[in-house]
Amino acid sequence: MRIRVRAQPRSSQQKIIKNEDGSLKVYLKVSPVAGRANKELCKLIAEFYKVKKSAVKIITGYTSRNKIIEIS
């Protein structure tokens, strides 16, 4: 399954909002330095869909706010 994600780093709270079109908006507390925000993003999405962290991969947009995530 592939999902479009819009990441919002340096937010005051961590949460996931599901949009009507099936995409997600993810608010992260961490800053996007040295890939920390991407790691936290994968962790939150794994918890949201109740899968292992290793099942969540960033396909495109590693350095962008707009990403495509694959859950296997």
QUIKAKA-V701961 format. One record per pair of residues at least 24 apart in sequence whose ideal C-beta (glycine too) atoms are under 8 Angstrom apart, sorted by the first residue. I is the first residue (numbers start at 1). J is the second residue. D is the distance in whole Angstrom. If there is no record, write none. Layout:
i = (I,I)
j = (J,J)
d = (D,D)
This chain:
i = (1,1,2,2,2,2,2,3,3,3,3,3,4,4,4,5,5,5,5,5,5,5,6,6,6,7,7,7,7,7,8,9,9,14,14,16,16,16,24,35,38,41,41,42,45,45)
j = (70,71,59,68,69,70,71,45,68,69,70,71,66,67,68,41,45,61,66,67,68,69,65,66,67,37,41,65,66,67,65,37,65,40,44,44,45,48,48,62,62,67,69,69,69,71)
d = (7,5,7,6,7,5,8,8,7,5,8,7,7,8,6,7,7,8,7,5,7,5,6,6,8,6,6,5,8,6,7,5,8,8,7,6,7,5,8,8,6,8,8,8,6,7)
